[in-house]
Amino acid sequence: LVIKAPSLATEQQLRAFVSNSRDKAYVEEVIRLYPVSGYSPEIVIAQWDVETGHGSEPEWTARLNPAGIGVTDARDFGYSWTTPAAAAQAQIVHLSAYVDGYNYGLRKYLGQDPRYLLVLGTDWAGTVSTVDDLAGKWATDPDYGQKIADRVSRIRGGVTPQPGGKLSFGNVPRPHIVDRVIPDSRNWAWDRLGQRMVKGVVYHRQLGTNWGTDAWFRGGGGGIGLTDYGIDSKSGEILKWNDPWGKGGPGVSTNRSPYASGGPGGTSGDGTAFVKKLGRIAINRDLASIEIDRWYESPISEDGYSAIILLSAHLADSAMVPWTDYPYNPHTGLNFVYWHNEFQGEKPCPGKVVMDATAQIIEDTKQIMKKYQE
Ligand SMILES: [Zn+2]
């Protein structure tokens, strides 16, 4: 996503993204400054959205700081602005220091950003082209660019951030799932960590066959591991070993958070963001584990693939994630889709075949969600 680029959103979409008069005044100024700066207004607004929690954080509500200007990991310089328009000017000027160094069109507004000269004096001045380039410069969060990109696609999709506005949930069909929920007496590889919820999914590879794993979890592996679902990569058959919403039954405790995706390992990528926000305890509690059977290099048949996207779409829809946001989950402010190795870096799981297919899996999952949510 190149910052200095033509807008792909209509002014109507930009305006519809915010609701109160203060935020609307901010958006108007961003729109007005677009021909002046040349920066895509949806990117500027998306950055504001990430930085202010859609205009909800005190930095914005109390002092109109649009994007953490003068707020570093170490301290907050406490800058404030008097109008939303001045805040928009400051943000765009600050951005210009990174993107252009000096942007002639913005010369009248340079005084709005008390930190402009500071950036201009660094080697970062004029080095930023895309939103990903901002990570490590404007913000320390390595996922900063991705977060902005998620918001940009929402603005361009014309979807307001309140999920449920125009979409309906609960209509994505549940794929056929064989109930193989394992009783407590056969498997105790789980903890009571409170109410289970589905805030995302974790893809795994089984390193065995679906029914072989079924036997393992209720036999030798009863104290070692447990996951929620297994998918046969050839036939597409789905087995359920544990309920991701914590439903119990005869001989089955409620809220069994299985020894599935967590553990002591190092996190990376989206896994790091997840743990930072919800804590390590949430990995096994708040994420449904999906194990695709056979080995890291084993191909996945069409039936196996269908089962993956159908189950993922059903879970995401049950969690009321709008298809327009997927794989972003607006309820958590985090991604919905994870790999096991994003929580346990020392494991290659789910391996090359699943990892290479993930972008397509996400896209196809999204299309199923769209079909039923629209
Ligand atoms: Zn795994």
Boltz pocket constraint, residues with backbone or C-beta under 6 A from the ligand:
constraints:
  - pocket:
      binder: B
      contacts: [[A, 203], [A, 204], [A, 205], [A, 260], [A, 340], [A, 349], [A, 350]]
      max_distance: 6.0
